[in-house]
Amino acid sequence: MRPLSPILLLALLAGIVGPATGEPLAYVPNEKSATVSVIDTATDQRRGDIVVGQRPRGAASDAGHLYLTDAKSGSLLVVDTRSGKLERTVRIGDSPEGISLSADGKWLAVAVEDDNSVVLLSAPEGREVARIKVQGRNPEHAVFSPDGRWLYVSAEEAEQVDIVDVAARQQVGSIAVGKRPRGIGFLADGSRAYIACEMAGKVYAVDVASRRVVAEISAGQYPNGVAVHPDGKRVYISNGRDGTVMAIDTASNSVVATVEVGKRPWNMALTPDGGKLYVANGRSGSVSVIDTGSFKKLLDIDVGELPWGVSIR
């Protein structure tokens, strides 16, 4: 494990790694810097950086832990967010990407590119319980449905989203979408999923019960990240090449607003109340903060190099 950066060490000494204000923290893995930037969502100030891993990408968090995929070492990294220290490293396979935590906090799912599989692990231990092969090549995201019954899996070399039955621990179906599906987000009631397809330039709304596409929504260039508002009325999509984020109205499945952010926006996260959206801008080394009420950018926060996404807890 690398030593903590001086800025985080000062934060630890001041006792402010965990939430001091009661507001959630945003964790931003920076691939090139091999750090995680920590942002206080109450003040939108960057508190410091955790130096961890070699190429952190996917991130998920619960009340006491931050879970990261490390692309270079092929590992799951479990960080104690109270101390900012690496708790354990679990080898999971070459080039892991997205990671998802089930709503009940019991399970982690990691998309492992080179293995064409999803690895299911217990949380917080990181004990592997299943390795599930999927049809898509180079899987990128594996996202739990709100009830924890299904995993939807996207892949770089695919034109479908694969469906994994979590209890059966196997792929049980797929849904045809556009080329190169990326981000996936479910409405809170689990009735619908939204999938951004990068090369198709579209977002696909899927009825979960029937496993059927019910709407194709034109996006910007290279749509990538997906975030769903807790009230289910809006879905947010990052457009990588355009440097924008757009809002989709879920009642009409139409784009109702677009805002400019940084260069190459990737993955995103909302505060628990849905009031603010945090967007990782990979080529700008920043996170854009958007007020979801007015749908205006509030500010850009400098982070490390090549921020991959955001997890808020």
Secondary structure, 3 states (H helix, E strand, C coil): CCCCCHHHHHHHHCCCCCCCCCCCEEEEEECCCCEEEEEECCCCEEEEEEECCCCEEEEEECCCEEEEEECCCCEEEEEECCCCEEEEEEECCCCEEEEEECCCCCEEEEEECCCCEEEEEECCCCCEEEEEECCCEEEEEEEECCCCCEEEEEEEECCEEEEEECCCCEEEEEEECCCCEEEEEECCCCCEEEEEECCCCEEEEEECCCCEEEEEEECCCCEEEEEECCCCCEEEEEECCCCEEEEEECCCCEEEEEEECCCCEEEEEECCCCCEEEEEECCCCEEEEEECCCCEEEEEEECCCCECCCEEC
